[in-house]
């Protein structure tokens, strides 16, 4: 499977995750999100950047929804509900958010 992006073919897994994290860019994330009917706003980017930072700078950690809620509470100054995060990424904040963030597919079973 592949994504056509800026005249190049970006290789993905059968689930739509990037094979090579180095192929990721904000423009690619915007295209992937648009294909999933998501228009990225500030809070989407906060979550995407948090997921990327955790994976890249924290021993390839892929936080679950509960951990994301805590992190976004600190970032946003109010406590989002699980529903708030699913409103941003209906396909699961950690999994769909991670896919749009260019991270490998999470092998965790649960989201919360």
Secondary structure, DSSP 8 states (H G I E B T S, - for coil): -EEEETTEEEEB-TTS-BSSGGG--HHHHHHHHHHTT----HHHHHHHHHHHHHHHHTTT----HHHHHHHHHHHHSS---HHHHHHH-TT-TTHHHHHHTT------S---
